């Protein structure tokens, strides 16, 4: 009896398995994207666990590695606004340092920005750290521009270039005199509406009715 061997091209052998793997990957990716929409952290992790057949602790570690590394100023401003309660306008926060110095920061969320249950709008934060004044605009979504022109209504109108940090979630004014000039314009303006060459920043409005009063302790610390 003569046995015949049939040699098939490798492509015919592996193509079906590759197609199957690609289809499985697509299905897995779709299921993973559905997991991302789950608001509850625990339920979201359990969903990923079921998709990837991975222990929850491992999934949580992987997610934390891919999480956005927000600047400390971003976190500080968000915490201030989350603890706002029913207070209107700018709210004052103070942290006493061991060297006798105090850190102070005022925050207010834009009045005309869309808000959701999980995301605040842009936050304007005025700070006095180590007796140096600065303004920071905290953004819910990152911007690509490294430098942004900001105009502040007041007497006179103040126009400055604010610099974005590496994350894109934070815009900063210059420290010291530039910040003081901008803050003075904010207090003298009937309405605090920022003008900018960036669509997501232009026309942001903040409640400045109590700003002059709220600034009193900060001005004493920063001596201006």
Z-matrix of the N, CA and C atoms (Angstrom, degrees):
N
C 1 1.482
C 2 1.522 1 109.32
N 3 1.298 2 114.78 1 129.39
C 4 1.463 3 119.47 2 -177.19
C 5 1.528 4 108.82 3 -100.48
N 6 1.339 5 116.81 4 124.45
C 7 1.469 6 121.65 5 178.90
C 8 1.522 7 109.80 6 -94.63
N 9 1.311 8 115.88 7 134.96
C 10 1.453 9 120.74 8 179.30
C 11 1.531 10 109.57 9 -110.07
N 12 1.298 11 115.32 10 133.73
C 13 1.459 12 120.84 11 177.65
C 14 1.539 13 108.98 12 -102.99
N 15 1.280 14 114.41 13 131.37
C 16 1.471 15 119.28 14 178.55
C 17 1.523 16 108.46 15 -106.59
N 18 1.298 17 115.57 16 121.25
C 19 1.463 18 120.92 17 -179.47
C 20 1.526 19 109.03 18 -98.95
N 21 1.308 20 115.27 19 118.45
C 22 1.464 21 120.56 20 178.90
C 23 1.528 22 110.33 21 -97.88
N 24 1.324 23 118.22 22 146.81
C 25 1.474 24 119.88 23 174.52
C 26 1.521 25 109.91 24 -61.03
N 27 1.317 26 115.82 25 145.69
C 28 1.461 27 120.45 26 179.85
C 29 1.521 28 111.83 27 -58.79
N 30 1.332 29 116.56 28 -33.54
C 31 1.465 30 119.18 29 -178.39
C 32 1.516 31 111.61 30 -61.63
N 33 1.355 32 116.60 31 -35.12
C 34 1.462 33 119.29 32 179.64
C 35 1.514 34 111.78 33 -71.13
N 36 1.324 35 115.91 34 -26.31
C 37 1.454 36 120.02 35 -179.31
C 38 1.518 37 111.24 36 -78.67
N 39 1.340 38 116.44 37 -43.15
C 40 1.461 39 120.50 38 -170.70
C 41 1.523 40 114.47 39 -93.26
N 42 1.345 41 118.26 40 -22.87
C 43 1.457 42 119.47 41 -176.11
C 44 1.522 43 112.42 42 -58.85
N 45 1.340 44 119.88 43 -46.80
C 46 1.473 45 118.25 44 179.21
C 47 1.513 46 113.11 45 -57.75
N 48 1.340 47 116.83 46 -40.72
C 49 1.461 48 119.13 47 -179.63
C 50 1.516 49 111.49 48 -68.51
N 51 1.349 50 116.30 49 -35.09
C 52 1.466 51 119.38 50 178.18
C 53 1.522 52 110.41 51 -66.85
N 54 1.324 53 116.35 52 -42.75
C 55 1.464 54 120.04 53 179.21
C 56 1.519 55 110.37 54 -61.43
N 57 1.337 56 115.47 55 -43.32
C 58 1.461 57 119.69 56 178.84
C 59 1.516 58 111.33 57 -61.75
N 60 1.351 59 117.16 58 -42.16
C 61 1.464 60 120.98 59 179.92
C 62 1.520 61 111.35 60 -64.35
N 63 1.361 62 115.79 61 -40.17
C 64 1.459 63 119.15 62 179.50
C 65 1.525 64 110.89 63 -65.05
N 66 1.344 65 115.71 64 -40.60
C 67 1.460 66 119.08 65 178.70
C 68 1.522 67 111.10 66 -63.76
N 69 1.338 68 116.14 67 -42.20
C 70 1.463 69 119.98 68 178.35
C 71 1.522 70 110.82 69 -62.00
N 72 1.349 71 116.62 70 -40.85
C 73 1.467 72 120.66 71 -179.62
C 74 1.523 73 111.00 72 -64.05
N 75 1.348 74 115.97 73 -39.77
C 76 1.462 75 119.94 74 179.81
C 77 1.524 76 111.06 75 -64.12
N 78 1.330 77 115.75 76 -44.47
C 79 1.466 78 120.19 77 178.29
C 80 1.521 79 110.69 78 -61.94
N 81 1.343 80 116.72 79 -42.71
C 82 1.458 81 121.13 80 -179.34
C 83 1.523 82 110.86 81 -63.94
N 84 1.352 83 115.83 82 -40.52
C 85 1.461 84 119.75 83 179.92
C 86 1.522 85 110.88 84 -64.98
N 87 1.337 86 116.75 85 -41.14
C 88 1.467 87 120.35 86 178.29
C 89 1.527 88 110.75 87 -61.97
N 90 1.315 89 116.53 88 -42.56
C 91 1.467 90 120.33 89 179.70
C 92 1.529 91 110.80 90 -66.54
N 93 1.342 92 116.41 91 -38.43
C 94 1.465 93 119.99 92 178.89
C 95 1.525 94 110.81 93 -64.79
N 96 1.342 95 117.24 94 -39.29
C 97 1.461 96 120.48 95 178.28
C 98 1.522 97 111.22 96 -64.00
N 99 1.335 98 117.28 97 -34.30
C 100 1.459 99 120.65 98 175.90
C 101 1.525 100 111.15 99 -66.20
N 102 1.335 101 115.98 100 -35.39
C 103 1.469 102 120.06 101 178.04
C 104 1.522 103 111.17 102 -62.26
N 105 1.328 104 116.79 103 -36.34
C 106 1.466 105 120.97 104 -176.36
C 107 1.519 106 111.72 105 -63.72
N 108 1.336 107 117.62 106 -23.66
C 109 1.466 108 120.94 107 -178.00
C 110 1.525 109 112.88 108 -82.33
N 111 1.332 110 118.07 109 -7.29
C 112 1.461 111 121.67 110 -179.55
C 113 1.526 112 109.47 111 -77.29
N 114 1.336 113 118.40 112 125.28
C 115 1.466 114 121.94 113 -174.60
C 116 1.523 115 112.02 114 -74.29
N 117 1.329 116 118.38 115 -41.78
C 118 1.464 117 121.40 116 -178.63
C 119 1.521 118 110.43 117 -65.98
N 120 1.346 119 116.11 118 125.93
C 121 1.456 120 120.11 119 -177.29
C 122 1.520 121 111.57 120 -61.51
N 123 1.345 122 116.83 121 -44.85
C 124 1.458 123 120.13 122 -177.66
C 125 1.523 124 111.21 123 -65.12
N 126 1.338 125 116.42 124 -45.35
C 127 1.458 126 119.54 125 179.37
C 128 1.525 127 111.13 126 -64.87
N 129 1.341 128 116.28 127 -35.09
C 130 1.460 129 119.78 128 178.22
C 131 1.524 130 110.95 129 -64.70
N 132 1.338 131 116.23 130 -43.11
C 133 1.462 132 120.42 131 178.50
C 134 1.522 133 111.33 132 -65.25
N 135 1.324 134 116.67 133 -39.47
C 136 1.462 135 120.08 134 178.17
C 137 1.524 136 111.04 135 -63.98
N 138 1.325 137 115.78 136 -36.41
C 139 1.459 138 120.35 137 177.86
C 140 1.525 139 110.37 138 -63.31
N 141 1.343 140 116.36 139 -46.96
C 142 1.466 141 119.97 140 177.04
C 143 1.525 142 111.02 141 -61.34
N 144 1.310 143 115.85 142 -37.28
C 145 1.467 144 120.63 143 179.42
C 146 1.524 145 110.62 144 -59.60
N 147 1.339 146 116.05 145 -43.49
C 148 1.457 147 120.45 146 -179.57
C 149 1.528 148 111.41 147 -69.11
N 150 1.335 149 117.00 148 -37.18
C 151 1.465 150 120.37 149 -178.75
C 152 1.522 151 111.44 150 -67.60
N 153 1.326 152 115.94 151 -47.74
C 154 1.462 153 120.14 152 -173.38
C 155 1.520 154 113.45 153 -99.44
N 156 1.335 155 116.23 154 -0.67
C 157 1.466 156 120.37 155 -177.89
C 158 1.524 157 110.03 156 53.32
N 159 1.348 158 114.66 157 47.01
C 160 1.461 159 122.10 158 -175.95
C 161 1.519 160 109.26 159 -121.96
N 162 1.312 161 119.11 160 139.18
C 163 1.465 162 120.57 161 176.11
C 164 1.520 163 111.29 162 -55.47
N 165 1.325 164 116.96 163 144.48
C 166 1.461 165 121.47 164 -177.30
C 167 1.521 166 111.83 165 -56.14
N 168 1.325 167 117.75 166 -40.32
C 169 1.469 168 120.73 167 -178.07
C 170 1.516 169 110.84 168 -60.40
N 171 1.339 170 117.05 169 -38.14
C 172 1.464 171 120.92 170 -179.94
C 173 1.519 172 110.14 171 -69.69
N 174 1.335 173 116.85 172 -43.40
C 175 1.458 174 120.43 173 179.19
C 176 1.522 175 110.79 174 -60.97
N 177 1.344 176 116.86 175 -42.89
C 178 1.460 177 121.09 176 -179.79
C 179 1.523 178 110.58 177 -61.68
N 180 1.327 179 117.51 178 -39.16
C 181 1.460 180 121.34 179 178.13
C 182 1.517 181 110.77 180 -64.22
N 183 1.339 182 116.36 181 -43.75
C 184 1.455 183 120.19 182 179.83
C 185 1.523 184 111.00 183 -64.37
N 186 1.336 185 116.37 184 -39.83
C 187 1.462 186 119.72 185 179.12
C 188 1.519 187 111.28 186 -65.63
N 189 1.320 188 117.14 187 -39.23
C 190 1.461 189 120.17 188 -178.59
C 191 1.519 190 110.88 189 -66.54
N 192 1.330 191 116.44 190 -31.52
C 193 1.463 192 119.54 191 178.50
C 194 1.518 193 111.22 192 -67.59
N 195 1.342 194 116.28 193 -31.74
C 196 1.454 195 120.81 194 -179.17
C 197 1.526 196 112.59 195 -93.05
N 198 1.322 197 117.32 196 -1.75
C 199 1.459 198 120.80 197 -177.35
C 200 1.527 199 110.58 198 -71.00
N 201 1.331 200 115.18 199 152.72
C 202 1.462 201 120.58 200 177.95
C 203 1.520 202 109.58 201 -67.91
N 204 1.315 203 116.56 202 134.21
C 205 1.459 204 121.45 203 176.15
C 206 1.529 205 107.89 204 -92.47
N 207 1.332 206 116.09 205 91.05
C 208 1.451 207 120.04 206 -177.27
C 209 1.527 208 110.30 207 -72.41
N 210 1.344 209 117.21 208 143.91
C 211 1.466 210 120.52 209 175.76
C 212 1.526 211 110.68 210 -62.56
N 213 1.322 212 116.69 211 154.41
C 214 1.468 213 120.96 212 -179.97
C 215 1.527 214 111.11 213 -60.87
N 216 1.332 215 117.44 214 -35.06
C 217 1.470 216 120.39 215 178.32
C 218 1.525 217 111.03 216 -65.00
N 219 1.313 218 116.93 217 -36.91
C 220 1.466 219 122.14 218 177.78
C 221 1.527 220 109.76 219 -61.77
N 222 1.322 221 115.70 220 -46.80
C 223 1.467 222 121.18 221 -179.75
C 224 1.526 223 110.40 222 -64.34
N 225 1.337 224 116.62 223 -41.92
C 226 1.467 225 121.42 224 -179.38
C 227 1.536 226 110.54 225 -60.76
N 228 1.322 227 116.48 226 -45.33
C 229 1.461 228 120.53 227 -178.94
C 230 1.526 229 111.56 228 -66.95
N 231 1.315 230 116.98 229 -41.58
C 232 1.461 231 120.65 230 179.83
C 233 1.527 232 111.25 231 -63.04
N 234 1.320 233 116.76 232 -42.28
C 235 1.467 234 120.16 233 178.85
C 236 1.526 235 110.63 234 -63.53
N 237 1.325 236 116.33 235 -39.47
C 238 1.461 237 120.23 236 179.16
C 239 1.526 238 110.70 237 -60.38
N 240 1.329 239 116.42 238 -45.74
C 241 1.461 240 120.11 239 -177.49
C 242 1.522 241 112.34 240 -73.35
N 243 1.313 242 117.54 241 -32.47
C 244 1.463 243 120.36 242 178.12
C 245 1.528 244 111.57 243 -67.36
N 246 1.340 245 116.13 244 -25.36
C 247 1.469 246 120.94 245 179.18
C 248 1.529 247 112.53 246 -97.14
N 249 1.310 248 116.73 247 12.54
C 250 1.460 249 121.75 248 -173.28
C 251 1.528 250 112.65 249 -62.94
N 252 1.296 251 118.06 250 -42.50
C 253 1.462 252 119.83 251 -174.18
C 254 1.515 253 111.02 252 71.35
N 255 1.334 254 116.91 253 -134.69
C 256 1.466 255 121.56 254 -177.93
C 257 1.526 256 112.71 255 -96.85
N 258 1.314 257 117.94 256 5.35
C 259 1.464 258 121.58 257 -178.05
C 260 1.524 259 110.58 258 -65.73
N 261 1.324 260 116.36 259 136.55
C 262 1.456 261 122.11 260 178.73
C 263 1.527 262 110.14 261 -100.80
N 264 1.324 263 116.11 262 160.68
C 265 1.455 264 121.22 263 176.57
C 266 1.518 265 113.04 264 71.24
N 267 1.326 266 115.58 265 -150.21
C 268 1.467 267 121.24 266 -179.84
C 269 1.525 268 109.88 267 -84.21
N 270 1.322 269 115.81 268 139.77
C 271 1.469 270 120.62 269 177.37
C 272 1.525 271 109.20 270 -114.89
N 273 1.321 272 115.30 271 142.42
C 274 1.464 273 122.28 272 -175.43
C 275 1.527 274 110.82 273 -97.92
N 276 1.328 275 114.87 274 135.42
C 277 1.463 276 122.34 275 173.43
C 278 1.524 277 108.40 276 -122.37
N 279 1.316 278 116.84 277 144.80
C 280 1.462 279 120.60 278 -178.85
C 281 1.521 280 110.35 279 -139.92
N 282 1.314 281 115.05 280 137.90
C 283 1.464 282 121.98 281 176.48
C 284 1.521 283 108.33 282 -131.61
N 285 1.317 284 116.87 283 117.10
C 286 1.463 285 121.11 284 -179.83
C 287 1.525 286 110.05 285 -84.12
N 288 1.323 287 115.53 286 128.94
C 289 1.458 288 121.40 287 179.89
C 290 1.527 289 109.92 288 -91.17
N 291 1.323 290 116.10 289 159.70
C 292 1.460 291 120.97 290 -179.01
C 293 1.511 292 113.82 291 -67.67
N 294 1.350 293 117.08 292 -20.62
C 295 1.460 294 120.50 293 -179.01
C 296 1.523 295 112.73 294 -88.12
N 297 1.325 296 116.53 295 12.35
C 298 1.459 297 119.92 296 178.72
C 299 1.512 298 114.18 297 90.14
N 300 1.336 299 117.67 298 -8.09
C 301 1.454 300 121.34 299 178.61
C 302 1.528 301 110.01 300 -87.32
N 303 1.308 302 115.76 301 155.16
C 304 1.462 303 121.23 302 176.68
C 305 1.521 304 109.57 303 -118.93
N 306 1.310 305 115.21 304 140.36
C 307 1.460 306 121.12 305 171.46
C 308 1.521 307 107.72 306 -100.45
N 309 1.312 308 116.00 307 132.07
C 310 1.456 309 120.37 308 179.29
C 311 1.517 310 109.37 309 -130.67
N 312 1.345 311 115.08 310 143.50
C 313 1.451 312 119.01 311 174.86
C 314 1.522 313 109.75 312 -148.93
N 315 1.319 314 114.56 313 138.95
C 316 1.459 315 123.41 314 177.17
C 317 1.520 316 108.55 315 -108.87
N 318 1.328 317 116.87 316 139.60
C 319 1.463 318 119.62 317 178.23
C 320 1.524 319 110.93 318 -133.90
N 321 1.327 320 114.26 319 151.68
C 322 1.467 321 121.73 320 172.85
C 323 1.521 322 107.71 321 -153.38
N 324 1.327 323 116.22 322 137.86
C 325 1.463 324 121.69 323 177.84
C 326 1.522 325 109.52 324 -89.37
N 327 1.321 326 116.65 325 142.91
C 328 1.465 327 121.02 326 178.79
C 329 1.524 328 110.35 327 -55.91
N 330 1.327 329 115.86 328 133.18
C 331 1.462 330 121.31 329 -176.03
C 332 1.523 331 112.14 330 -74.25
N 333 1.321 332 117.37 331 -28.30
C 334 1.463 333 120.98 332 -172.22
C 335 1.523 334 112.96 333 -109.20
N 336 1.329 335 117.47 334 17.59
C 337 1.464 336 120.67 335 178.58
C 338 1.520 337 109.50 336 -95.07
N 339 1.338 338 117.70 337 142.95
C 340 1.474 339 119.55 338 178.26
C 341 1.519 340 111.14 339 -66.33
N 342 1.338 341 116.75 340 135.69
C 343 1.460 342 122.21 341 -179.71
C 344 1.520 343 109.42 342 -116.48
N 345 1.332 344 115.96 343 150.65
C 346 1.459 345 121.41 344 174.90
C 347 1.522 346 108.42 345 -128.68
N 348 1.323 347 115.74 346 175.10
C 349 1.465 348 119.94 347 179.56
C 350 1.522 349 111.89 348 -67.38
N 351 1.326 350 116.38 349 -22.70
C 352 1.466 351 119.91 350 -175.76
C 353 1.517 352 113.26 351 -113.39
N 354 1.309 353 118.74 352 -1.92
C 355 1.460 354 119.74 353 -175.09
C 356 1.518 355 111.31 354 -144.90
N 357 1.331 356 116.40 355 128.18
C 358 1.455 357 122.20 356 174.28
C 359 1.520 358 109.65 357 -84.30
N 360 1.332 359 115.49 358 166.33
C 361 1.446 360 119.77 359 176.19
C 362 1.520 361 110.74 360 -83.50
N 363 1.343 362 117.77 361 -175.82
C 364 1.461 363 121.20 362 176.47
C 365 1.529 364 110.98 363 -57.77
N 366 1.314 365 116.03 364 143.22
C 367 1.471 366 122.32 365 -177.40
C 368 1.523 367 109.02 366 -120.81
N 369 1.312 368 116.21 367 130.50
C 370 1.460 369 121.62 368 173.80
C 371 1.521 370 107.98 369 -94.65
N 372 1.329 371 116.45 370 123.67
C 373 1.464 372 120.64 371 -177.94
C 374 1.527 373 109.80 372 -123.95
N 375 1.327 374 115.65 373 125.08
C 376 1.463 375 123.04 374 176.51
C 377 1.518 376 107.17 375 -106.28
N 378 1.330 377 117.20 376 128.33
C 379 1.463 378 119.76 377 -173.24
C 380 1.523 379 112.12 378 -126.42
N 381 1.329 380 114.12 379 153.97
C 382 1.461 381 122.51 380 169.02
C 383 1.522 382 106.82 381 -134.55
N 384 1.326 383 116.26 382 98.77
C 385 1.461 384 122.75 383 178.88
C 386 1.526 385 108.33 384 -117.52
N 387 1.331 386 115.76 385 131.37
C 388 1.469 387 120.68 386 -179.05
C 389 1.529 388 110.58 387 53.60
N 390 1.344 389 115.92 388 37.26
C 391 1.466 390 124.12 389 178.08
C 392 1.527 391 113.12 390 63.85
N 393 1.316 392 116.90 391 24.86
C 394 1.466 393 121.79 392 178.52
C 395 1.528 394 108.67 393 -122.42
N 396 1.331 395 116.12 394 128.92
C 397 1.466 396 121.64 395 -177.82
C 398 1.524 397 110.98 396 -87.44
N 399 1.341 398 114.39 397 149.25
C 400 1.458 399 119.96 398 176.53
C 401 1.526 400 108.98 399 -159.34
N 402 1.328 401 115.60 400 153.67
C 403 1.464 402 122.27 401 175.03
C 404 1.523 403 108.29 402 -115.77
N 405 1.326 404 115.82 403 138.38
C 406 1.458 405 120.32 404 177.43
C 407 1.523 406 108.83 405 -134.66
N 408 1.303 407 115.77 406 136.61
C 409 1.461 408 121.78 407 175.24
C 410 1.524 409 107.80 408 -107.52
N 411 1.321 410 115.49 409 116.10
C 412 1.459 411 122.60 410 -176.50
C 413 1.526 412 108.44 411 -92.74
N 414 1.326 413 117.02 412 126.63
C 415 1.460 414 121.58 413 -174.02
C 416 1.528 415 111.76 414 -111.37
N 417 1.334 416 117.91 415 139.35
C 418 1.467 417 120.23 416 178.14
C 419 1.515 418 112.97 417 -74.17
N 420 1.338 419 116.69 418 -23.77
C 421 1.461 420 121.91 419 177.50
C 422 1.525 421 108.52 420 -129.47
N 423 1.338 422 117.89 421 144.58
C 424 1.464 423 119.70 422 -176.87
C 425 1.525 424 112.08 423 -71.38
N 426 1.319 425 115.54 424 152.28
C 427 1.458 426 121.46 425 173.65
C 428 1.522 427 108.72 426 -111.94
N 429 1.324 428 115.93 427 157.55
C 430 1.457 429 121.02 428 -178.47
C 431 1.530 430 112.38 429 -90.31
N 432 1.332 431 116.49 430 -25.59
C 433 1.467 432 120.16 431 -176.28
C 434 1.520 433 111.00 432 -67.87
N 435 1.323 434 115.96 433 136.83
C 436 1.456 435 120.07 434 177.63
C 437 1.515 436 112.90 435 -85.68
N 438 1.335 437 116.36 436 -23.76
C 439 1.470 438 122.15 437 -179.02
C 440 1.527 439 108.09 438 -136.78
N 441 1.322 440 116.57 439 132.24
C 442 1.464 441 121.36 440 -175.87
C 443 1.524 442 109.53 441 -129.06
N 444 1.328 443 116.17 442 131.88
C 445 1.467 444 120.80 443 176.45
C 446 1.527 445 109.41 444 -81.44
N 447 1.336 446 115.82 445 127.23
C 448 1.465 447 122.22 446 -179.25
C 449 1.526 448 108.95 447 -124.21
N 450 1.334 449 116.29 448 128.67
C 451 1.464 450 121.34 449 174.26
C 452 1.519 451 109.05 450 -113.35
N 453 1.335 452 115.20 451 133.08
C 454 1.461 453 121.89 452 -177.09
C 455 1.523 454 108.23 453 -117.06
N 456 1.332 455 118.73 454 122.21
C 457 1.461 456 120.69 455 -179.96
C 458 1.521 457 110.37 456 -68.48
N 459 1.282 458 115.69 457 150.01
C 460 1.460 459 119.59 458 179.85
C 461 1.507 460 109.55 459 161.19
N 462 1.305 461 116.43 460 -168.19
C 463 1.462 462 121.45 461 178.50
C 464 1.524 463 108.74 462 -121.93
N 465 1.333 464 118.03 463 95.06
C 466 1.470 465 127.26 464 1.36
C 467 1.521 466 111.91 465 -87.66
N 468 1.349 467 115.86 466 174.76
C 469 1.463 468 121.00 467 171.81
C 470 1.524 469 108.39 468 -68.25
N 471 1.314 470 116.78 469 135.67
C 472 1.468 471 121.82 470 -179.60
C 473 1.525 472 108.65 471 -113.33
N 474 1.328 473 116.07 472 125.97
C 475 1.463 474 121.66 473 176.66
C 476 1.520 475 108.89 474 -119.20
N 477 1.321 476 115.71 475 127.48
C 478 1.466 477 121.26 476 -177.06
C 479 1.524 478 110.00 477 -139.20
N 480 1.329 479 115.29 478 160.69
C 481 1.458 480 121.35 479 169.49
C 482 1.519 481 108.27 480 -96.51
N 483 1.321 482 116.42 481 121.32
C 484 1.459 483 121.17 482 175.48
C 485 1.517 484 108.82 483 -101.89
N 486 1.320 485 115.96 484 145.90
C 487 1.459 486 122.37 485 -172.84
C 488 1.528 487 110.18 486 -104.00
N 489 1.330 488 115.51 487 135.85
C 490 1.461 489 120.75 488 175.69
C 491 1.523 490 109.78 489 -84.27
N 492 1.335 491 116.18 490 146.31
C 493 1.461 492 119.07 491 174.88
C 494 1.529 493 108.58 492 -82.76
N 495 1.332 494 116.63 493 -178.87
C 496 1.463 495 121.09 494 -175.46
C 497 1.525 496 112.60 495 -63.61
N 498 1.327 497 117.33 496 -28.98
C 499 1.461 498 120.18 497 -176.35
C 500 1.526 499 112.83 498 -78.33
N 501 1.335 500 117.08 499 -24.90
C 502 1.457 501 120.69 500 -176.02
C 503 1.513 502 113.91 501 84.94
N 504 1.339 503 117.09 502 -2.69
C 505 1.466 504 121.70 503 -178.69
C 506 1.529 505 112.49 504 -93.52
N 507 1.317 506 118.04 505 1.98
C 508 1.460 507 120.34 506 -171.34
C 509 1.522 508 110.30 507 -144.54
N 510 1.343 509 116.16 508 130.41
C 511 1.461 510 122.37 509 172.04
C 512 1.515 511 108.59 510 -112.85
N 513 1.338 512 116.44 511 137.61
C 514 1.464 513 120.89 512 -178.11
C 515 1.523 514 110.50 513 -124.47
N 516 1.331 515 114.62 514 139.48
C 517 1.460 516 119.82 515 169.31
C 518 1.521 517 108.44 516 -80.12
N 519 1.317 518 115.89 517 175.50
C 520 1.454 519 118.82 518 169.98
C 521 1.518 520 109.88 519 -68.79
N 522 1.323 521 116.80 520 158.24
C 523 1.466 522 120.59 521 -179.25
C 524 1.526 523 110.23 522 -88.17
N 525 1.331 524 115.45 523 154.87
C 526 1.462 525 120.04 524 174.25
C 527 1.520 526 112.47 525 77.71
N 528 1.338 527 116.74 526 -127.03
C 529 1.465 528 122.66 527 -173.36
C 530 1.530 529 112.95 528 -55.14
N 531 1.346 530 120.63 529 -47.23
C 532 1.475 531 119.01 530 178.81
C 533 1.526 532 112.68 531 -57.11
N 534 1.326 533 116.94 532 -40.74
C 535 1.465 534 120.42 533 179.01
C 536 1.524 535 110.77 534 -67.21
N 537 1.318 536 117.08 535 -42.17
C 538 1.471 537 120.87 536 -179.82
C 539 1.527 538 110.71 537 -62.24
N 540 1.347 539 116.85 538 -43.49
C 541 1.468 540 120.40 539 178.13
C 542 1.529 541 110.98 540 -59.97
N 543 1.326 542 116.27 541 -42.42
C 544 1.464 543 120.32 542 -179.33
C 545 1.528 544 111.33 543 -67.72
N 546 1.330 545 117.02 544 -40.19
C 547 1.469 546 120.47 545 179.97
C 548 1.527 547 110.61 546 -66.25
N 549 1.325 548 117.23 547 -39.83
C 550 1.465 549 120.10 548 177.55
C 551 1.526 550 110.81 549 -61.63
N 552 1.337 551 116.21 550 -38.85
C 553 1.470 552 119.60 551 176.79
C 554 1.524 553 110.56 552 -64.08
N 555 1.327 554 116.49 553 -38.29
C 556 1.473 555 120.72 554 179.53
C 557 1.524 556 111.84 555 -62.98
N 558 1.317 557 116.95 556 -37.71
C 559 1.467 558 120.12 557 -178.34
C 560 1.526 559 112.02 558 -75.82
N 561 1.328 560 117.31 559 -26.56
C 562 1.465 561 120.23 560 -177.52
C 563 1.523 562 112.69 561 -89.42
N 564 1.333 563 117.48 562 -11.68
C 565 1.462 564 120.52 563 -177.35
C 566 1.528 565 110.79 564 -78.74
N 567 1.341 566 118.28 565 134.66
C 568 1.470 567 120.11 566 175.18
C 569 1.526 568 111.60 567 -59.67
N 570 1.324 569 115.53 568 -37.45
C 571 1.459 570 122.22 569 175.84
C 572 1.524 571 108.41 570 -133.41
N 573 1.323 572 116.10 571 132.52
C 574 1.459 573 120.50 572 -179.43
C 575 1.527 574 108.92 573 -92.06
N 576 1.329 575 115.32 574 93.12
C 577 1.460 576 122.10 575 -179.58
C 578 1.526 577 108.09 576 -121.99
N 579 1.310 578 116.99 577 119.03
C 580 1.460 579 121.25 578 179.94
C 581 1.522 580 110.15 579 -79.71
N 582 1.316 581 115.42 580 140.02
C 583 1.460 582 121.66 581 172.97
C 584 1.522 583 107.82 582 -114.33
N 585 1.328 584 115.24 583 141.55
C 586 1.461 585 118.15 584 -174.39
C 587 1.522 586 110.29 585 -156.29
N 588 1.336 587 115.32 586 165.09
C 589 1.457 588 121.07 587 174.87
C 590 1.527 589 111.63 588 -90.06
N 591 1.339 590 117.01 589 4.92
C 592 1.462 591 122.33 590 177.71
C 593 1.530 592 108.57 591 -110.17
N 594 1.328 593 116.46 592 126.69
C 595 1.466 594 121.01 593 -172.93
C 596 1.525 595 112.81 594 -58.71
N 597 1.313 596 118.35 595 -41.10
C 598 1.457 597 120.79 596 -177.16
C 599 1.514 598 114.32 597 -71.91
N 600 1.335 599 116.81 598 -9.74
C 601 1.465 600 121.61 599 -178.62
C 602 1.526 601 111.43 600 -110.84
N 603 1.315 602 116.25 601 -34.47
C 604 1.459 603 120.70 602 -179.36
C 605 1.526 604 111.18 603 -58.24
N 606 1.322 605 115.46 604 133.66
C 607 1.467 606 123.75 605 175.70
C 608 1.531 607 114.02 606 78.16
N 609 1.327 608 118.81 607 11.31
C 610 1.465 609 119.90 608 174.31
C 611 1.528 610 108.97 609 -66.77
N 612 1.333 611 116.39 610 131.54
C 613 1.468 612 121.08 611 -177.56
C 614 1.526 613 110.41 612 -117.88
N 615 1.337 614 115.31 613 136.57
C 616 1.465 615 121.91 614 -179.63
C 617 1.528 616 109.61 615 -125.40
N 618 1.320 617 115.86 616 145.82
C 619 1.466 618 121.80 617 -179.90
C 620 1.534 619 108.83 618 -77.90
N 621 1.334 620 116.51 619 108.90
C 622 1.469 621 120.73 620 -176.72
C 623 1.526 622 113.02 621 -108.86
N 624 1.330 623 116.74 622 16.99
C 625 1.468 624 118.98 623 -176.00
C 626 1.527 625 112.41 624 -61.68
N 627 1.331 626 117.61 625 -34.43
C 628 1.466 627 120.09 626 -178.26
C 629 1.520 628 112.23 627 -104.66
N 630 1.329 629 117.09 628 10.37
C 631 1.462 630 119.71 629 -171.55
C 632 1.523 631 112.56 630 -63.54
N 633 1.324 632 117.70 631 -45.97
C 634 1.465 633 120.32 632 -178.30
C 635 1.522 634 111.02 633 -58.39
N 636 1.329 635 116.81 634 -43.16
C 637 1.465 636 120.47 635 179.63
C 638 1.529 637 111.36 636 -68.98
N 639 1.327 638 116.87 637 -42.94
C 640 1.464 639 120.61 638 -178.53
C 641 1.522 640 111.97 639 -65.12
N 642 1.330 641 116.21 640 -25.83
C 643 1.465 642 120.77 641 -178.49
C 644 1.526 643 113.38 642 -77.10
N 645 1.331 644 118.50 643 -15.83
C 646 1.465 645 121.24 644 -172.13
C 647 1.524 646 113.60 645 -51.75
N 648 1.335 647 120.77 646 -53.30
C 649 1.472 648 119.27 647 179.67
C 650 1.517 649 112.88 648 -65.89
N 651 1.320 650 117.51 649 -31.43
C 652 1.459 651 119.90 650 179.25
C 653 1.521 652 111.00 651 -69.21
N 654 1.310 653 116.74 652 -39.27
C 655 1.464 654 120.29 653 178.74
C 656 1.528 655 110.59 654 -64.92
N 657 1.312 656 116.69 655 -35.13
C 658 1.466 657 119.49 656 178.06
C 659 1.525 658 111.00 657 -66.42
N 660 1.330 659 116.42 658 -42.15
C 661 1.466 660 120.22 659 -179.68
C 662 1.524 661 111.04 660 -68.20
N 663 1.344 662 116.00 661 -42.32
C 664 1.466 663 119.76 662 -177.94
C 665 1.530 664 112.83 663 -88.09
N 666 1.333 665 116.27 664 -4.38
C 667 1.469 666 122.19 665 171.78
C 668 1.529 667 113.03 666 60.25
N 669 1.339 668 114.86 667 58.25
C 670 1.466 669 117.75 668 172.78
C 671 1.532 670 110.10 669 -144.72
